[in-house]
Amino acid sequence: MIDVPIHPGIAAHLDDMVGLRRQIHAHPELGYEEEQTSALVAERLARWGYTVHRGLGGTGVVGTLTVGAGGKRLGLRADMDALPMTETTGLPWASRQPGRMHACGHDGHTATLLAAAQVLAASRAFSGTLNLIFQPAEEGLMGAKRMVEEGLFERFPCDAVYAYHNEPGFPAGRFGFLAGPIYSSSDTAVITIEGKGGHGAMPHTTVDPVVVAAHLILALQTLVSREVDPNDMAVVTVGSVHAGQAPNVIPNTAELKLTIRARRPEVRALLRDRITAMAQAQAAVHGATARVDYQWKMPPCVNDAGATAFAHEVALRTMGERALIPDMAPLQASDDFAFMLNEVPGCYFIVGNGDGTPGNGPGCMVHNTGYDFNDEILPSTASYWVSLVQAYLR
């Protein structure tokens, strides 16, 4: 853990912050079902003097606080939803909801922003408008997109917007900033191959969709290696294959599910066009057909250069060089905060959650049943939020 200065107000409420994080962790809620979490957030914000707005994006919460005569407006976002997974950590604060757990650290994101909100409301050591955005449904359901479409920035204008994600694999408490793309896009393709089923002993009377699927899976491996510029980033992964149930029956259909990632819009479009064309061509060669349900989901998170430089400078000034990740590089993860960054200049940064041996706890990667948010990074991250707000809203 990096030893950095902790804001006195955050230090005074450290036990409360940890307790709140663990309370949220023990009661996870899936996307658009965050009723208990959003009620907790709204109650705390109202208690501290924020004007609270509920219902944007379904279960979203926005807390607004205007102090002084400053005209600048700043937005900070935290996500609240959990994942449909069964926790295996065995921790005292482990999920009490079977099949649901905070496997991505949104409990920690929410707790740190609430801790900063309490300190900022008590001190009022800024001038301007602070909009705290507690977003539902980040995990593939695009709650950020829904909030934007329902008028987030029309109702709560922001000159800049910031968010972070904890990142296992990096030293605990180190901050990573990068101008330009920091997270990749994330799209999904569901390919259904229609053949002609029949008896497994008489394949000549069928059009075997399993064979088509096998050829297509191999063909897709050449897409990145032979059609995408080596200077660009792209990922095409076939994560699910389903066809038939019996060993002696050739099924009528086979289904492939793909995740597709890129950083540039041109590459993202290329992958869509070529995956569709390859699926249909491979099917046609074998006398089958292919339907491609290509689902545009999350664009890449692209950080504004000025907003990123500002965030980096605040971290450097308040925590020192030792708290920064040197030579930060883009990551292949995705986050729907991208939709907010498409509307308002801002910065999405990471905070190391620990680089220990993967297993249970902080060394475990996200979206894993053994993951837990590292409570040791709560005070430094909450302190950074306070410093960022006070620096931006001088």
C-alpha positions in Angstrom: 0.0 0.0 0.0 1.3 3.4 -1.0 1.8 5.8 2.0 0.1 9.1 1.0 -1.4 12.0 3.0 -5.0 11.4 4.0 -7.5 14.3 4.3 -8.2 14.8 8.0 -12.0 14.7 7.4 -11.7 11.4 5.6 -9.4 10.0 8.4 -12.0 11.0 11.0 -14.7 8.9 9.3 -12.6 6.0 8.2 -14.4 3.4 10.2 -17.8 4.6 8.9 -16.5 4.4 5.3 -15.2 0.9 5.7 -18.5 -0.1 7.4 -20.6 1.4 4.7 -18.5 -0.3 2.0 -19.0 -3.7 3.6 -22.7 -3.1 4.2 -23.2 -2.4 0.5 -21.0 -5.4 -0.3 -23.2 -7.7 1.8 -26.4 -6.5 0.1 -25.6 -6.5 -3.6 -28.2 -5.5 -6.2 -28.2 -6.1 -10.0 -28.5 -3.4 -12.6 -31.7 -1.4 -12.4 -32.6 -3.2 -9.2 -30.4 -1.0 -6.9 -33.4 0.1 -4.8 -31.7 -0.4 -1.4 -28.4 1.0 -2.5 -29.9 4.1 -4.1 -32.1 4.7 -1.0 -29.0 4.5 1.2 -27.1 6.9 -1.1 -30.1 9.4 -1.2 -30.6 9.3 2.5 -26.9 10.1 3.2 -26.7 12.9 0.7 -29.9 14.5 2.0 -28.6 14.3 5.5 -25.5 16.1 4.6 -27.3 18.9 2.8 -27.3 17.9 -0.9 -30.3 18.4 -3.1 -31.2 14.9 -4.1 -32.8 13.8 -7.3 -33.9 10.2 -7.7 -35.1 8.1 -10.6 -32.9 9.2 -13.5 -31.9 6.1 -15.4 -34.3 4.1 -13.3 -32.5 3.8 -10.0 -29.9 6.5 -10.4 -29.3 9.2 -7.8 -27.8 12.7 -8.4 -26.8 14.8 -5.4 -26.2 18.5 -6.1 -24.5 21.1 -3.8 -23.8 24.7 -4.8 -21.4 26.7 -2.6 -20.3 30.3 -3.1 -20.6 32.3 -6.3 -18.4 30.2 -8.5 -19.9 29.4 -11.9 -18.0 26.2 -12.7 -19.8 22.8 -12.5 -18.2 19.5 -11.8 -19.5 16.0 -12.0 -18.2 12.9 -10.2 -19.6 9.5 -11.0 -19.8 6.2 -9.1 -21.5 3.0 -10.2 -23.7 1.0 -7.8 -24.6 -2.4 -9.4 -23.4 -5.9 -8.7 -23.0 -9.0 -10.8 -25.0 -12.3 -11.1 -22.3 -14.4 -9.4 -22.1 -16.4 -6.2 -19.4 -15.2 -3.9 -16.8 -17.6 -2.6 -14.6 -15.3 -0.4 -16.0 -16.5 2.9 -15.5 -13.0 4.4 -17.7 -11.8 7.3 -19.2 -9.2 4.9 -19.6 -11.5 2.0 -22.8 -11.3 -0.1 -26.0 -12.4 1.7 -27.8 -12.7 -1.6 -27.1 -16.1 -3.4 -26.2 -15.5 -7.0 -25.3 -11.9 -6.5 -22.1 -10.3 -5.5 -20.0 -7.1 -5.8 -17.4 -8.7 -8.0 -16.2 -5.5 -9.6 -15.8 -3.1 -6.7 -18.8 -0.8 -7.3 -19.4 -1.0 -3.5 -16.0 0.7 -3.0 -16.6 3.2 -5.7 -19.9 4.2 -4.1 -18.4 4.3 -0.6 -15.4 6.5 -1.5 -17.7 9.1 -3.3 -20.0 9.2 -0.3 -17.1 9.7 2.1 -15.9 12.6 0.0 -19.4 14.0 -0.3 -19.7 14.1 3.5 -16.4 15.9 3.9 -17.1 18.4 1.1 -20.6 19.2 2.5 -19.2 19.7 6.0 -16.2 22.0 5.0 -17.9 23.7 2.0 -14.3 24.6 1.0 -15.1 25.2 -2.7 -17.0 27.6 -4.9 -19.3 26.3 -7.6 -21.7 23.4 -8.2 -20.9 19.8 -7.4 -22.9 17.1 -9.1 -22.5 13.6 -7.6 -23.8 11.0 -10.0 -24.6 7.5 -8.6 -25.2 5.4 -11.7 -27.1 2.1 -12.0 -26.5 -0.8 -14.3 -22.9 -0.3 -15.5 -22.4 -4.1 -15.9 -23.5 -4.4 -19.6 -26.9 -2.7 -19.2 -25.5 0.7 -20.1 -27.0 2.7 -17.2 -24.8 5.7 -18.1 -26.3 5.8 -21.6 -29.8 5.7 -20.2 -29.0 8.6 -17.8 -27.5 10.6 -20.6 -30.5 9.9 -22.8 -32.9 10.9 -20.0 -31.3 14.3 -19.7 -28.5 14.0 -17.2 -26.3 16.8 -18.5 -29.3 19.0 -19.5 -30.7 18.8 -15.9 -27.3 18.8 -14.2 -24.8 20.7 -16.5 -21.2 19.8 -16.0 -18.1 21.5 -17.4 -16.1 18.3 -16.6 -16.9 14.8 -15.4 -14.6 12.3 -13.6 -14.8 8.6 -12.6 -12.5 5.9 -11.6 -12.2 2.1 -11.4 -10.2 0.0 -9.0 -7.8 -2.2 -10.9 -6.3 -5.4 -9.5 -2.9 -6.2 -10.8 -1.6 -2.7 -9.9 0.0 -1.8 -6.6 -2.7 -0.8 -4.0 -3.4 2.9 -3.9 -1.5 3.9 -7.1 -3.3 6.2 -9.5 -3.2 5.8 -13.3 -4.0 8.6 -15.7 -3.9 8.5 -19.5 -5.1 11.0 -22.1 -7.0 9.5 -25.0 -8.4 6.0 -25.0 -7.9 4.3 -21.6 -10.6 1.6 -21.9 -11.7 -0.2 -25.1 -15.1 -0.5 -26.7 -17.1 -3.6 -26.0 -19.6 -5.0 -28.5 -21.3 -8.4 -28.7 -22.2 -10.5 -31.7 -24.6 -13.5 -31.6 -24.2 -15.6 -34.7 -26.9 -18.2 -35.5 -25.9 -20.7 -38.2 -28.9 -22.4 -39.8 -28.2 -25.8 -41.3 -30.2 -29.0 -41.8 -30.2 -31.5 -39.0 -30.3 -35.3 -39.2 -28.9 -38.6 -38.0 -25.2 -38.5 -37.1 -24.6 -41.7 -39.0 -25.9 -40.1 -42.3 -24.1 -36.7 -42.5 -24.5 -36.7 -46.3 -28.2 -36.0 -45.8 -27.6 -32.9 -43.6 -26.0 -29.5 -43.7 -24.0 -29.6 -40.5 -24.0 -26.3 -38.6 -21.3 -27.6 -36.2 -18.8 -27.9 -39.1 -19.7 -24.4 -40.2 -19.2 -23.1 -36.7 -15.8 -24.8 -36.5 -14.6 -23.2 -39.8 -15.9 -19.8 -38.7 -14.2 -19.9 -35.3 -10.9 -20.6 -37.1 -11.5 -18.0 -39.7 -12.2 -15.4 -37.1 -8.7 -15.9 -35.6 -7.2 -14.3 -38.8 -9.3 -11.2 -38.5 -7.1 -9.4 -36.0 -3.8 -10.9 -37.2 -4.4 -10.3 -40.9 -6.9 -7.5 -41.3 -6.3 -5.0 -38.4 -3.3 -2.7 -38.6 -0.7 -4.1 -36.1 -0.4 -0.6 -34.6 -4.1 -0.8 -33.6 -5.7 -2.8 -30.8 -8.5 -5.3 -31.4 -9.8 -8.4 -29.7 -12.3 -10.9 -31.2 -13.2 -13.7 -28.7 -15.7 -16.5 -29.2 -16.8 -17.0 -25.6 -19.8 -19.3 -26.1 -20.5 -22.1 -28.6 -23.7 -24.1 -28.4 -25.1 -26.7 -30.8 -27.1 -29.9 -30.2 -27.5 -32.2 -27.2 -26.9 -35.7 -28.4 -23.8 -37.3 -29.8 -25.6 -39.1 -32.7 -27.7 -36.1 -33.8 -26.6 -33.4 -36.2 -28.5 -30.3 -35.0 -30.4 -27.8 -37.1 -28.6 -24.8 -35.7 -25.4 -23.7 -34.0 -24.9 -20.5 -32.0 -21.7 -18.5 -31.4 -21.4 -15.6 -29.0 -18.6 -13.1 -29.4 -17.1 -10.2 -27.5 -15.4 -7.6 -29.7 -13.1 -4.9 -28.5 -11.3 -2.0 -30.2 -10.1 1.6 -29.4 -10.6 3.4 -32.7 -14.0 3.9 -34.3 -12.6 2.8 -37.7 -11.4 -0.5 -36.3 -14.7 -1.0 -34.4 -16.6 -0.6 -37.7 -14.2 -2.9 -39.6 -14.7 -5.7 -37.1 -18.4 -5.5 -37.4 -18.4 -5.5 -41.2 -15.9 -8.3 -41.5 -17.4 -10.6 -38.8 -20.8 -10.3 -40.5 -19.3 -11.0 -43.9 -17.2 -13.9 -42.7 -20.1 -15.6 -41.0 -22.3 -15.4 -44.0 -19.5 -16.5 -46.4 -18.5 -19.5 -44.3 -22.1 -20.5 -44.0 -22.7 -20.2 -47.8 -19.7 -22.3 -48.6 -21.3 -25.2 -46.8 -24.9 -24.6 -48.0 -26.0 -23.1 -44.7 -27.1 -19.6 -43.7 -26.0 -17.3 -40.9 -27.9 -14.6 -39.0 -25.7 -12.1 -37.2 -27.1 -10.1 -34.3 -24.4 -7.5 -33.9 -25.0 -5.4 -30.8 -23.3 -2.1 -30.5 -22.7 -1.6 -26.8 -20.0 0.5 -25.2 -17.7 2.8 -27.1 -14.1 3.3 -25.8 -13.5 5.5 -22.8 -11.6 8.5 -24.3 -10.2 10.9 -21.9 -9.9 14.6 -22.6 -6.3 15.8 -22.7 -6.9 18.9 -20.6 -9.1 17.2 -18.0 -6.6 14.3 -17.7 -3.6 16.7 -17.2 -5.6 18.5 -14.5 -6.4 15.3 -12.7 -2.8 14.1 -12.9 -1.5 17.4 -11.6 -3.9 17.2 -8.6 -2.7 13.7 -7.8 1.0 14.7 -8.2 0.6 17.7 -6.0 -1.4 16.1 -3.2 0.1 12.6 -3.1 3.5 12.8 -4.8 5.1 10.9 -7.6 5.2 7.6 -5.7 1.4 7.5 -5.9 1.3 7.5 -9.7 1.5 4.5 -12.1 4.4 5.3 -14.5 3.9 4.8 -18.2 0.2 4.1 -17.9 -1.0 2.2 -20.9 -4.6 1.5 -22.2 -6.5 -1.5 -20.9 -8.8 -3.9 -22.7 -11.6 -3.5 -20.2 -14.7 -1.4 -21.0 -17.0 0.9 -19.0 -20.2 2.7 -20.0 -18.8 5.9 -18.5 -17.7 6.3 -22.1 -21.2 7.6 -22.9 -20.7 10.5 -20.4 -17.2 11.2 -21.8 -18.8 11.5 -25.2 -21.0 14.3 -23.9 -18.7 16.2 -21.5 -14.9 16.5 -21.3 -13.5 14.5 -18.5 -11.2 11.7 -17.3 -11.6 8.1 -16.3 -8.7 6.9 -14.2 -7.7 3.8 -12.3 -6.6 3.1 -8.8 -4.6 0.0 -8.0 -6.5 -2.6 -5.9 -3.4 -4.8 -5.2 -1.0 -6.8 -7.2 -0.8 -9.9 -5.0 -1.2 -13.5 -6.0 -4.6 -14.0 -7.6 -7.0 -15.8 -5.3 -9.4 -14.4 -2.7 -9.3 -10.7 -1.9 -7.5 -7.7 -3.3 -5.1 -9.8 -5.5 -8.1 -11.3 -7.3 -9.2 -10.0 -10.7 -12.7 -8.4 -11.0 -15.6 -10.6 -12.2 -14.3 -13.4 -10.1 -16.1 -15.1 -7.3 -13.1 -14.6 -5.0 -12.8 -10.8 -5.6 -13.1 -8.2 -2.9 -12.5 -4.4 -3.0 -9.4 -3.5 -1.1 -10.4 -1.4 1.9 -6.9 0.0 2.3 -7.4 2.2 -0.8 -10.6 3.7 0.5 -9.0 6.7 2.4 -6.6 7.7 -0.3 -9.2 7.5 -3.1 -11.8 9.5 -1.1 -9.1 12.0 -0.2 -8.3 12.4 -3.8 -11.9 13.1 -4.6 -11.9 15.9 -2.0 -8.7 17.4 -3.5 -10.0 17.2 -7.0 -13.2 19.0 -6.2 -11.4 21.7 -4.2 -8.9 22.3 -7.0 -11.5 22.4 -9.7 -14.0 24.5 -7.9 -11.7 27.1 -6.5 
